[in-house]
Amino acid sequence: QVQLVESGGGLVQPGGSLRLSCAASRMIFSINPMDWYRQAPGKEREFVAHITSGGTTTYADSVKGRFTISRDNAKNTVYLQMNSLKPEDTAVYYCYARPAGINYWGKGTLVTVSS
């Protein structure tokens, strides 16, 4: 069973930064694209960022220029560097992968942006 474990969430002031990590296990990490999604209170889960196996990235318009997704295949880990955080970035952030056509989600890590 594939496991995705997120970490790095917390409380941060507006304008601050956080780096989220997602450690993957029981999958061939290096060949799989990886995604970050988020779900704010009372809202549907939404796409945040995507990285291909080759390192090509895609971002939601709402985070473009502020967030950076990256991966370390040696550590089976994908990261989300979040800068210039805004209160509207408050959400539970989820890691997502689809190895062999099966959807896997982590349990999420909470990011709260508030003064």
N, C-alpha and C positions, 0 to 999 in steps of 0.2 A: 504494500500500500504506500503510495507516494505521500510524503509529508512535506508540508510547507509551514515554516514557523517564522512569524514576523516578530521583530523587536525594534526598540528605539523610540517608541511613542512617548508622549508626555505632555506636560503643560509648558507652553512657550508664549512669550509676549509678542504682540504684533510687530512685524519687522524682523523677528528672530529666525533662527534656522534649526533644523533637525535633520538627522540622517536615519532613515529607516533601513532595516536589513531584513532579508528573507532567506533563510537557510533551507535548501531543498535536499531531500534524501529519497533514496529508493527510486531514482529516475536517472536517466542519462542526461544530466543537466546541460552539458555543453551544446547539445544539438537542438535544444528546445527553446523557442521564444518564451519570454516571461513578461507578465503584465502586473501593474499595480492598478487597483480600483479603490474607490472610497465610498462610504455611505454616511451621509450627514443625518443627524436626528430628523425623523419625519420625512426623509427623502429616499428616493430609489438609489441603488448602487450605481455608480458612474465610473466610466473609464478615466484613468489618469495618465498612464504612460505604458509604453510597450518597447521591448528591445528584442531584436531578432538574435538568432544564434551568432550571426556575424557582427553584431553590435550596432546595427541600424536602429535608430530610435524614432518614436512617434509620441506626440503629446496632445492632451486635450488643450483647447485654446485657453482655458481658464488658468492653466499652470505654465504655459509656454513661456520660456525666458526666466522662470523662477525655479522650476524643478528640473532635476537631471537624474535620469535612470542610467544605471551602469551595472555591469556584472563582472564577477570574478569566477571564472570557470574552475580554477584550481581549488576554490573554497566552496563551490556549489552554492554561491550566494549572489543575490541580486539586491541592489541598493536603490534607494530613492533619496537623493539630496534635495531638501526643501529649503529654499531661501526666501526672504522677504514674505514671510508668512502673514496671512490675513485671517481675521476672525472667520471668514467664510470657508477657510480651509479646514475648520474643525470637523472631524469625521473619524470613523474607524477606517483604517487603511488595510486593505487586503492584498495579499499576493495571490496570483493566479497562474496556473500552467495547464497545458492540455497535451500531455504526452500520450502518444498512441490514440489520440482522439477522445480521451476521457478527461473531463473537467475536474480539476482539483483546486480547492481554495484553502488558504490558511484560515486561522481563527481570527486574525485581525489584531491590530494594535491601535490604541486610541491616541489621536492627536487633538489637543485642545489649544486653541490660540485665543488668548484672553489676557487683558491687563488686570 
